[in-house]
Amino acid sequence: MKRIYLDHNATTPVHPEVLEAMLPFMIDQFGNGSSIHTYGREARSAIDDAREQVAALINAKSPSEIVFTGTGTEADNYAIKGIAELQHSRNSGNHVITSSIEHHAVLHTCHHLEKHGFEVTYLPVDRYGLIQLDDLREAVRDTTILISIMHANNETGAIEPIGEICEVAQQHGSPVHTDAVQSVGKLPVDVQALGVSMLSLSAHKIYGPKGIGALYIRRGTRLENLLHGGSHERNRRAGSENVPAIVGLGAAAALAQKDRETSVEHLAHLTNKLRKGLHKHIDRIHENSKPEHSLPGTLNISFEYIEGESLILRLDMEGICVSTGSACTSGSMEPSHVLAALGLPPQLAQGTVRFSLGKDNTEAEINEVIEKVPKVVEQMRAMSPAYKRSSKHVGVK
Ligand SMILES: *Cc1c(COP(=O)(O)O)cnc(C)c1O
């Protein structure tokens, strides 16, 4: 059976041109970027090219502001722990502000800081996952050393007002870090226009390989290193560079920059079609973001009287691959912290599915999804005593 992949916020397939760019660095050009002979110089120059491609994608002033990391998760850890450790050693404050809907890479790093004497404020969000600037204004203090708020949420697609957040932060002199792993390639991500001091991204969310990410660090932003060892990455991240992966990230960044506008148009069109199709054929469903404040391609929907994990397994049998929330929480029965922060009651949170579309999805695939999802939902609800009771009550057929 041909499968329909609608889980691009979890990961994307590697673009053939990305693979092609990477292959030579796994075969003939296997040099270590630190060696001074020809093999080493080839690797070094490939790493430098990739750094320029990533810098161009996010409009960094200089490629030297880009540090390659092992993953997007590592970039988040590096930004937050790096600032926290440095400011702690200077006694300049111990307060960090983040949001309650961050990816675990940020959230659990903040929990870790709390165990080590830092104070963390987790800003609430509204029903559609948006931070309120007044909450931020109230939370900032003289001791606030870092504000880390994601650019776009991986579960619901909610887009946070990073530009405005940076304006508030600037009045207090606090640096802003943003996890832009989901927004890169889908939104215009311009570090200068946004005003952030640090920004994380990851290759495998933009048709690059897994196991490579990058942290943008604005020139003049000081932070402690996470990894210690050799003098790689201008003394910022020790360890021999993963050259093929770095080349892959560079190629993926270049493609993301070149294709973003056409890709976004395609994603917006298909997502809209899916949204309308599901609303037309299924009652008692709820969207968990506002389309105008949400990533093109992400549709997060709560189905009343449905158990999300069962729906996902049933859809998988139909060849449709979607997910409940972030990949990291699936398999655990705990409702997602993101949906809880939106104020969804646990039962509705359990009945939530994320459709995340990609550039290769087609109109025909979306038509098939619009045809199959309502059937499966109907079958599942037909077996639910609670649904039958409630339908009788409100007169739903
Ligand atoms: C996927 C993701 C990450 C983690 O990136 P990895 O490269 O998989 O470690 C971090 N933040 C967000 C918002 C993500 O979607």
The ligand as a Gaussian input file, in Angstrom:
#p B3LYP/6-31G(d) Opt

LIG

0 1
 C       12.599000      18.658000      16.374000
 C       12.665000      19.830000      17.273000
 C       13.761000      20.027000      18.133000
 C       14.864000      19.021000      18.273000
 O       15.703000      18.948000      17.161000
 P       16.604000      17.630000      17.004000
 O       17.556000      17.963000      15.895000
 O       15.661000      16.514000      16.654000
 O       17.286000      17.417000      18.309000
 C       13.776000      21.154000      18.921000
 N       12.785000      22.052000      18.860000
 C       11.732000      21.913000      18.057000
 C       10.678000      22.968000      18.024000
 C       11.632000      20.793000      17.232000
 O       10.564000      20.651000      16.444000

